[in-house]
Amino acid sequence: MAHTREHPALAAVRTSGARKVKVAVSDIDGILRGKLLHVDKFLGAAQPHPKGGFGFCDVVFGWDSHDQCYDNTQVTGWQHGFPDALARLDLDTARHVPWDGDVPFFLGEFVNTDGSPYPVCPRQTLKRVLARAEKLGFRAMAGMEFEWFNFAETPQTWAAKQGVGPTTITPGMFGYSLLRMGDHRGFFNALMDEMAAFGVPIEGLHTETGPGVYEAAIAFSEALEAADRAILFKTGAKEIGKRFGIMPSFMAKWSQQYPGCSGHIHQSLSDGKSNLFFDAKSKRAMSQLFESYLAGQVVCLMEFAPMFWPTVNSYKRLVDGFWAPVKPTWGLDNRTASFRVIAGSPKGTRLETRCPGADVNPYLAMAAVIAAGLHGVENGLKLTAPPITGTNEGAEHIARAPRSLLRTTRIFKQSAIARDWFGDTFVDHFAATREWEHRQWQDAVTDWELKRYFEII
């Protein structure tokens, strides 16, 4: 009788002597929710389907980033009693956490009891898009970059300040500054070295324009791995920062004074051997496939906007003249365009989608850009608009992006393309969560209102 060979990661945990394992899943906002499992519980949960998996309360899709339960969702909610959903670990995500005693670590995703993908799980949403790409004969490759501000705060000091006036770790506007890299050398080097040890290799890390702001480019890989790395980077940076009394923030726009924080996504399509975006015979070195992929993003990405501008704050980043692109434009190596074509070499030819902010759920943002591109490929769309030059020169007649979460959510909810790629259940659920998010902001009384109206009106 043949025996099924045990997955190497499972065997490694079994023989390591580890007594506990850390596991995590993504909620709808891209926040990792997890727990420590006793090694025996982990070994049982990590068995292949149908025995594998463990119960994880489905409230992770039924509440917001501050654990307030939605009152407008159907998939999960008080009406269902928040039962356990089945989380299955992906043993190919095996890592050790170097800043947490090298505890073994695994990412998971949600499945229905029959093993089919749980429809609102963000990782499963990206996997559905990638499976469709595979059927078309493509392997999506990707890499993410994040800009984020760093503050000399702890949860306690920030709570005491009641959300006003955080202290940045450095003053001034010093992009690419070797001097500023030395101001918090321990933290800076820990990010580079410990992320690499965590299986999140960083290609480049530097200071950006603004007080205490850094930018990291995560190494290119297959798209699912790229999204895993991106979500782990955001949580990892926060955990490493705690050791140095530093609080990283991936808000899209924390201050009106400074540029916002981006979450750029680099992409190309491969057949497993070569980069299908490159064509040496083309005037721009862009293949027809690349042009159709880009045309898909230009034409329909605004329909997916809440997936890469997911919060009320996301739209504060979309300010003219502050680097973040505000129109669905493309350009050749033009950083003011939404879609920056980087073309020239067989290896390096790629698309950089510059719309997303650092506040994205990486799984959903990546699902959105790849689905938009593949929509263009499936439909043979042509790249009719010329590239812009300078800052939106040539884009005078292109409509500006909406400036509110509610507006983009309404467009998303009505999008036949979104429903085609992500499914009705996901679209309805995600739209409901964004409507809830808008309503929380609508009900809030902000410090801006107090400063503007309290005395004078």
C-alpha angles and dihedrals in degrees: 000000000000119000121216109240113241117244109260092235091054092047090049092055091045092055098035099081091235113154097195139030129204117225131181143181132193120251122209093275094051094256113141111237115192152140144208115260125200107247092247091053089047094051090052093046093048095059116119120267132311092031097036131091136058136234118270120177110255089222086096085080094036101061138052131244090284095047094256108148117238116241096198108054129104106193093061134006147107089301089067097041094238098270125186117281120205114258117194122198120230103221090196088070092065114148141149121234105232095194092049104056093282090285111179112257134197136178121222141191135206127260135180118248090264090056096254118133117279101243100226098041107118095215090050090049090058091044091055090055092047092049089055089049089052091053088054089053097255135123111204115223122195148165131191133216124199132197116196141163123239124213135194091236141116126203087261097050091044092050089050090054089054093225098306132111108005116194115239117220092238135018128231138032108288115154117185090006118166087189093057091046086065096053092079099016095158093055093041093052093041090057092053098041103035095044089055090051088049092057094257103112115197117211095192138005124185144145117271132207107291140052111302096349123144134184126209128189112205117213118266117256142143109315099252091050089046091055091046090052092048096052091044090050093057094049093039093053090053093049094047090046092058090065090060098040089253127134114201116205124201094189111143093233121004097169134030088220098063139052116270127250120260136205101201117191121210115201144178136162123238135188088213093270111046143021106263093197092070123086117170091196094058119095090233095034086245120133120224086249090057091050092051091047091051092045089055091056094045092049103042114012092099087064088063094043099125088060091064099025097042104156139057087247093054090078094055086070092061096086123141113252095016098102097254108112115241102188133053093254134143133209143172107260088332114146093195092065124088090231116040114195112211104189135161115080128063090236102037103042106119147131122256111202104203100182101089121091127220088256093073129120095240093216093055097041091050092046089052098051095043093046091049091050094047090048085062091048095048091051097040092236117189124225097239102159115082119235116270121241125212115350107342093321103159092024098086093119097043114105117248120242116266113265100217138064092225093057095048091044091056090051091047093049091054095044115118088192092056091049091048093053104032104025132245094269094055094043093050093045097045092046090052091052091051091048088052090050091052091049092053089055092045090055095046125098106217133205087245089062092047092051092046103042111015099088106017107044 
